Each structure stands twice: as C-alpha cells, then as structure tokens.
Amino acid sequence: MGRKTKATAPEAKTERRMDADRRRAQLLECAIRVASRQGLGSSPHAATAREANVSVPTVFAYFRSRQDLLRAIVEDVERLYSELGAEHLSRDKPAPEAMFEFLRACAQTAATDPDRVRVWLDWSSTVGSEVWPLYVDFHDRSIRRMAALVRRGQREGTIPRDVDALDAARLLFASGHTVAQMMFSKTPEKTVRRFQNHVISSALHLEPSHPGLQD
C-alpha cells in the first residue's frame, strides 16, 4: 500500500483557510434565513447557532459582534442586487429595455432567493437602527446607478430629455417594494409584468407600447 502523502505547510494552511471560508459562508446563510423569519432586530448569534446546529461561541468566532453579523447579512443582500445591476444596467441595449430587464430580474429574486428579499424589505424599514446608515448608502448607490442609465438613454435618444433622471430612478427603485409584495402574494406573472411596464413608462415618459418594454 502506498503511504498517504502529508500536506505541506502551505497546502495545510490553504485547506484550513478554505474550511474557514466554507464555515463562514454556511453560518452567513443560516443568519440570513433567521433574519428573513425573525427580522434584523432579533438576537442573531444565538438564533444562527441554533439554525446551523453549532455552539454560540462558534458563531462569535466568525462574527465577533452583533454589528459584525448584521453588517455581513445586509452586505450579502446588497451583493445580490449589485450583481444584477452589473449584469443588466451596463448592457449594450437601449436604456428602456435594459431597465426593464434589470427590474424584471430583481422581481424574480422573490422566487429564486426569497430569504434575501425578505431581509431587504425588513432592512428598508429599520430607520434608526445600526444597519439603517448602510441601507441609506445602498439606496443612494442604487439610485445613482439607475439614474446613470436614464441619462444614457437621454443621450442616445431613447428617453425624453425632460425626464429628471434622479426622480425617475427613485420612482423605479421604490416600485421594487410593491413588486416584491406582489410576488410573495402570488400575483400572476402577467400582472406583475404589466405593472412594471406601467411604472417604467410613467417614470421615463414613454408610451406603454414602447418597443423597449415588454408585456
């Protein structure tokens, strides 16, 4: 029988690091599930430990304080929407079509990633909490990114010049709450799409039959 080769010191260190990263990711997923059920105002370490079937000190080993764990949760939620923005808002398509595809992808997260969407809805109402400033930053970054797409549409001639880019972005961002609620209440997909079409055409001063929008 061949002897088992012992890992070198760098290899062992890499394996330990990978194990630590996997454990942290597992605990974060558990924390997100807990927050989706109990809200961001709950006691996250104890509930996360129960969800993950580990000890409370294990959770503290990866997230040293309540603030650290809450920040990790909301930053992970922001990552979901940031990745969708990077994928759709920068596409080489007419701006109205890119905006519709982005908002449609955001709507689908209620079906594909409901825990993070519930955390987002809760996060948006945590006025005065320790994570509220993080939400304000996330909101402002999202508005700027969406407004940039509106301005691109104005330069390319697909969105009227009289549209205020920031106001349009704020309206479109705010509609996400209604869309998420529609998705969770099992509103027919055709109705959700029609609502999004109406909101986008209103915000961007377009006709509902504009070729960049879809029914």
KOLZA-505465 format. One record per residue: x, y, z of N, C-alpha, C in turn; residue in three letters. Coordinates in pm, whole numbers, padded with zeros to 5 digits, always signed. Each point is the difference from the previous one (the first is absolute). Example, Ala and Ser with C-alpha at 12.3 -4.5 7.8 and 13.67 -1.06 7.14 Angstrom:
# KOLZA-505465
+01319-00569+00780-00089+00119+00000+00090+00120+00000ALA -00035+00105-00072+00082+00119+00006-00077+00109+00073SER 
# end
This chain:
# KOLZA-505465
+00083-00119+00000-00083+00119+00000+00088+00125+00000MET -00041+00098-00079+00074+00125-00002-00029+00082+00123GLY +00098+00072+00043-00020+00085+00115-00074+00127-00039ARG -00085+00049+00089-00074+00124-00022+00096+00118+00010LYS +00004+00078-00104+00090+00114+00000-00052+00109+00092THR +00086+00046+00090-00039+00107+00092+00003+00133-00074LYS -00098+00082+00031-00006+00132-00063+00115+00086+00050ALA +00055+00077-00090+00104+00094+00041-00063+00111+00085THR +00084+00077+00067-00052+00107+00086-00087+00099-00077ALA +00044+00049-00118-00087+00093-00075-00131-00064-00042PRO +00006-00131-00040-00123-00068-00041-00095-00014+00117GLU +00053-00037+00116-00085-00015+00119-00063+00133+00038ALA +00076+00107-00012-00052+00132+00034-00113+00038-00097LYS +00019-00032-00128-00104+00030-00099-00126-00079+00029THR +00016-00128+00036-00117-00084+00032-00074+00055+00120GLU +00076+00042+00104-00067+00055+00118-00075+00128-00036ARG +00063+00080-00088-00066+00124-00040-00127-00029-00078ARG +00005-00100-00088-00119-00037-00077-00109-00050+00093MET +00038-00080+00100-00098-00048+00097-00062+00116+00076ASP +00081+00098+00038-00051+00117+00072-00095+00081-00088ALA +00034+00015-00127-00087+00075-00091-00133-00071-00019ASP +00005-00133-00012-00124-00076-00017-00086+00008+00125ARG +00062-00008+00116-00076+00011+00125-00063+00138+00013ARG +00075+00103-00031-00056+00135+00008-00118+00016-00095ARG +00015-00051-00122-00108+00009-00098-00124-00076+00049ALA +00021-00117+00062-00111-00078+00052-00072+00077+00111GLN +00078+00057+00091-00060+00075+00110-00074+00123-00051LEU +00054+00064-00101-00066+00117-00055-00133-00038-00065LEU -00002-00111-00071-00126-00047-00059-00103-00026+00109GLU +00043-00061+00109-00091-00026+00112-00050+00131+00061CYS +00090+00097+00014-00038+00130+00057-00101+00070-00090ALA +00016-00012-00131-00094+00062-00093-00137-00066+00011ILE -00003-00133+00013-00129-00068+00017-00068+00046+00129ARG +00077+00012+00107-00056+00046+00127-00055+00141-00014VAL +00078+00089-00061-00043+00139-00016-00124+00010-00088ALA -00012-00088-00097-00118+00004-00088-00127-00037+00076SER +00014-00083+00103-00116-00041+00080-00026+00094+00117ARG +00107+00041+00068-00013+00072+00126+00030+00148-00011GLN +00057+00044-00112+00035+00140-00017+00140+00030+00049GLY +00049+00116-00039+00136+00040+00035+00010+00047+00145LEU -00112+00016+00067+00003+00042+00140+00013-00115+00097GLY +00010-00123-00049+00011-00116+00087+00141-00014+00056SER +00019-00096+00090+00133-00029+00054+00068-00098-00094SER +00089+00046-00086+00043-00083-00113+00092-00116+00035PRO +00088+00016+00099+00100-00105+00024-00065-00128+00053HIS -00084+00012+00101-00062-00120+00058-00091-00068-00102ALA -00080+00078-00072-00091-00059-00098+00076-00063-00115ALA +00109+00063-00043+00083-00056-00107+00064-00130+00045THR +00045-00005+00125+00060-00123+00053-00101-00114-00002ALA -00124+00030+00040-00103-00105-00004-00028-00044-00143ARG -00006+00095-00090-00029-00033-00140+00110-00087-00059GLU +00124+00029+00037+00115-00072-00056+00038-00123+00081ALA -00067-00018+00115+00030-00112+00090+00146+00003+00046ASN +00043+00120+00041+00133+00018+00056-00014+00077+00130VAL +00111+00017+00070-00003+00076+00124+00002+00150-00029SER -00050+00077+00094+00003+00145-00015+00143+00053-00014VAL +00096-00051+00079+00138+00047-00018+00054-00023-00141PRO -00048-00104-00069+00044-00022-00138-00042+00115-00089THR -00122+00048+00018-00046+00114-00080+00082+00124+00032VAL +00027+00021+00130+00080+00116+00040+00143-00009-00053PHE +00049-00121-00025+00135-00013-00053+00011+00059-00141ALA -00111+00001-00073+00001+00053-00137-00059+00140-00008TYR -00092+00032+00090-00063+00132+00003+00007+00048+00144PHE +00094+00089+00027+00040+00030+00137-00102+00081+00079ARG -00095+00060-00066-00099+00081+00069-00132-00006-00076SER -00105+00045+00064-00130+00011-00067+00012+00086-00124ARG +00069+00113+00012+00015+00090-00113+00074-00067-00116GLN +00102-00079+00031+00074-00070-00106-00092-00096-00077ASP -00083-00073+00074-00087-00097-00065-00109+00070-00081LEU -00061+00104+00056-00102+00073-00074+00058+00065-00125LEU +00120+00054+00011+00064+00061-00117+00024-00106-00107ARG +00046-00117+00040+00025-00106-00098-00130-00041-00070ALA -00109-00005+00075-00129-00037-00059-00043+00101-00105ILE -00001+00127+00036-00051+00101-00094+00096+00022-00116VAL +00130-00015+00024+00094+00012-00111-00019-00113-00100GLU -00037-00118+00049-00025-00112-00091-00127+00027-00081ASP -00101+00059+00063-00122+00036-00073+00032+00104-00107VAL +00080+00100+00037+00037+00102-00098+00075-00063-00118GLU +00086-00097+00029+00076-00065-00106-00093-00061-00104ARG -00110-00060+00043-00096-00060-00093-00047+00102-00102LEU -00042+00117+00047-00054+00101-00090+00110+00072-00078TYR +00117+00013+00060+00111+00061-00072+00041-00085-00119SER +00000-00131+00019+00036-00089-00110-00103+00007-00112GLU -00128+00011+00037-00103+00014-00103+00017+00132-00075LEU +00033+00106+00074+00023+00128-00065+00118-00005-00095GLY +00108-00062+00043+00118-00012-00085-00031-00080-00126ALA -00087-00099+00014-00033-00086-00114-00092+00069-00100GLU -00099+00075+00050-00104+00051-00089+00012+00148-00034HIS +00040+00083+00096-00003+00144-00024+00112+00047-00093LEU +00104-00079-00013+00111+00040-00086-00004-00070-00137SER -00108-00071-00027-00008-00070-00129-00011+00098-00116ARG +00050-00045-00114-00005+00082-00121-00136-00016-00067ASP -00103+00050+00069-00137-00004-00049-00061+00137+00021LYS -00108+00032-00072-00068+00126+00028-00036+00010+00149PRO +00013+00119+00055-00017+00017+00144-00135-00048+00054ALA -00114+00028-00066-00127-00051+00054-00004-00152+00010PRO +00056-00066-00102+00002-00147+00002+00092-00052+00110GLU +00116+00064+00017+00092-00042+00107-00063+00021+00137ALA -00072+00111+00017-00065+00027+00128-00108-00104+00029MET -00080-00033-00102-00103-00101+00020+00061-00134+00038PHE +00104-00040-00070+00062-00129+00030+00059-00003+00140GLU +00059+00112+00043+00054+00008+00137-00111-00013+00103PHE -00108+00075-00017-00109-00005+00099-00070-00135-00004LEU -00008-00060-00117-00061-00133-00009+00088-00102+00073ARG +00131+00010-00015+00090-00091+00070-00010+00019+00151ALA -00013+00125+00043-00018+00026+00145-00129-00064+00050CYS -00106+00010-00079-00128-00060+00040+00013-00151+00017ALA +00075-00063-00089+00014-00145+00005+00073-00048+00126GLN +00077+00088+00063+00070-00043+00122-00097-00038+00111THR -00123+00052-00006-00099-00040+00101-00032-00149-00010ALA +00018-00056-00121-00022-00143-00020+00127-00080+00017ALA +00113+00055-00046+00125-00076+00002+00081+00018+00129THR -00021+00111+00070+00078+00027+00122-00088+00074+00101ASP -00111-00063+00041-00098+00070+00084+00055+00047+00134PRO +00095-00073+00058+00053+00041+00130+00068+00137-00009ASP +00082+00019-00102+00069+00129-00013-00098+00113-00033ARG -00104-00030-00076-00098+00105-00031-00076+00040+00126VAL -00034-00097+00084-00068+00034+00126+00091+00084+00089ARG +00128-00034+00002+00094+00081+00079+00007+00140-00057VAL +00003+00013-00133+00003+00134-00062-00122+00082+00041TRP -00119-00061-00005-00121+00072+00039+00008+00045+00145LEU +00049-00087+00086+00014+00037+00141+00106+00108+00018ASP +00112-00016-00068+00112+00095+00009-00046+00141-00037TRP -00087+00010-00100-00044+00131-00048-00088+00073+00099SER -00044-00069+00105-00088+00063+00100+00067+00014+00136SER +00131-00020+00006+00070+00001+00129+00051+00139+00037THR -00084+00100-00019+00040+00138+00027+00050+00013+00145VAL +00120+00056+00016+00056+00021+00133+00080-00116+00055GLY +00002-00112-00069+00076-00116+00049+00145+00011-00042SER +00082-00095+00046+00141+00002-00033+00027-00029-00147GLU -00096-00063-00069+00021-00029-00143-00068+00102-00091VAL -00071+00097+00057-00066+00099-00084+00098+00081-00084TRP +00112+00049+00055+00095+00074-00085+00050-00083-00118PRO +00014-00131+00021+00042-00087-00110-00108-00007-00107LEU -00127+00001+00043-00108-00002-00098-00002+00130-00080TYR +00019+00112+00068+00001+00129-00070+00111+00001-00106VAL +00117-00052+00036+00110-00006-00097-00036-00090-00119ASP -00058-00116+00029-00042-00093-00106-00105+00067-00090PHE -00097+00065+00062-00105+00067-00076+00060+00107-00092HIS +00089+00081+00054+00057+00109-00079+00085-00053-00115ASP +00076-00106+00025+00079-00059-00109-00090-00055-00109ARG -00109-00063+00040-00094-00056-00098-00064+00110-00082SER -00039+00108+00066-00062+00112-00072+00098+00058-00102ILE +00125+00019+00041+00098+00057-00093+00022-00091-00120ARG +00004-00130+00024+00022-00092-00112-00118+00000-00096ARG -00121+00002+00053-00119+00002-00086-00012+00135-00071MET +00033+00108+00068-00006+00132-00063+00101+00010-00114ALA +00115-00065+00015+00101+00001-00105-00055-00066-00126ALA -00080-00106+00017-00060-00065-00116-00102+00092-00065LEU -00078+00070+00080-00098+00095-00056+00073+00105-00082VAL +00110+00054+00052+00074+00103-00074+00059-00056-00129ARG +00042-00127+00005+00050-00061-00124-00111-00006-00103ARG -00121-00036+00045-00114-00003-00091-00031+00136-00058GLY +00018+00104+00080-00023+00136-00052+00104+00037-00105GLN +00125-00043+00023+00104+00030-00099-00023-00076-00129ARG -00049-00123+00009-00021-00080-00120-00135+00026-00065GLU -00085+00080+00066-00127+00037-00060-00114-00096+00026GLY +00015-00094+00094-00107-00095+00029-00085+00041+00121THR +00044+00103+00073-00074+00053+00114-00007+00152-00017ILE -00117+00060+00017-00013+00144-00021+00091+00081+00092PRO +00042+00116-00051+00090+00087+00074-00066+00062+00122ARG -00134+00010+00002-00067+00067+00112-00015-00090+00122ASP +00045-00124-00007-00005-00091+00115+00110+00038+00099VAL -00036+00016+00127+00101+00020+00103+00056-00137+00037ASP +00127-00022-00027+00060-00133+00015-00008-00051+00144ALA +00028+00087+00097-00003-00043+00139-00143-00032+00046LEU -00096+00084-00038-00139-00027+00038-00049-00131-00062ASP +00035-00023-00126-00041-00124-00066+00062-00121+00071ALA +00127+00012+00036+00067-00111+00069-00064-00026+00135ALA -00034+00106+00073-00065-00018+00130-00135-00070-00014ARG -00077+00039-00100-00131-00062-00022+00015-00147-00035LEU +00095-00030-00087+00019-00139-00041+00051-00086+00115LEU +00093+00056+00079+00050-00075+00116-00114-00027+00098PHE -00081+00102+00028-00109-00017+00097-00102-00104-00046ALA -00018-00013-00131-00097-00098-00050+00041-00142+00033SER +00128-00020+00032+00048-00134+00032-00069-00059+00122GLY -00036+00084+00097-00070-00049+00118-00137-00057-00037HIS -00072+00074-00084-00132-00048-00043+00012-00128-00080THR +00100-00004-00087+00019-00120-00083+00033-00121+00088VAL +00086+00017+00100+00033-00111+00089-00124-00049+00073ALA -00083+00091+00046-00123-00039+00068-00094-00072-00095GLN -00007+00044-00125-00083-00068-00099+00050-00142-00023MET +00131-00015-00008+00057-00133-00023-00028-00092+00118MET +00017+00050+00122-00024-00083+00117-00148-00035+00018PHE -00088+00084-00052-00143-00028+00011-00053-00080-00119SER +00094-00052-00081-00035-00087-00113-00082+00071-00108LYS +00026+00128-00020-00064+00073-00109+00043-00061-00133THR -00091-00019-00094+00040-00060-00129+00114+00077-00065PRO +00090-00073-00061+00119+00061-00059-00037+00104-00105GLU -00104-00025-00077-00041+00096-00102-00040+00133+00063LYS -00064-00005+00118-00041+00121+00069+00122+00076+00052THR +00099-00073+00051+00123+00063+00049+00072+00070-00116VAL +00010-00066-00111+00068+00058-00115-00074+00124-00050ARG -00133-00007-00001-00078+00116-00044+00021+00119+00094ARG +00005-00029+00131+00025+00106+00098+00138+00063-00023PHE +00101-00084-00019+00134+00053-00024+00005+00082-00129GLN -00069-00048-00103-00006+00074-00126-00059+00139+00025ASN -00108+00005+00078-00067+00128+00027+00091+00094+00079HIS +00068-00053+00102+00086+00083+00082+00116+00055-00082VAL +00064-00085-00081+00113+00044-00080-00044+00104-00103ILE -00112-00026-00069-00045+00095-00101-00038+00133+00063SER -00057-00003+00121-00035+00125+00069+00125+00075+00045SER +00095-00073+00060+00120+00064+00052+00087+00058-00111ALA +00001-00066-00115+00088+00041-00110-00074+00077-00109LEU -00129+00031+00022-00080+00077-00096-00005-00070-00136HIS -00026-00130+00004-00009-00078-00123-00141-00051-00018LEU -00035-00031-00122-00127-00065-00025+00008-00145+00046GLU -00110-00055+00059+00005-00140+00044+00032-00098-00112PRO -00025+00043-00124+00028-00089-00115+00143+00018-00051SER +00082+00077+00073+00139+00022-00042+00069-00134-00025HIS +00074-00015-00110+00061-00129-00032+00100-00050+00104PRO +00051+00090+00084+00095-00044+00101-00064-00066+00119GLY -00134+00009+00011-00072-00061+00110-00069-00125-00049LEU -00031-00089+00097-00058-00130-00035-00123-00024+00085GLN -00101-00064-00057-00119-00040+00077+00018-00140+00055ASP 
# end
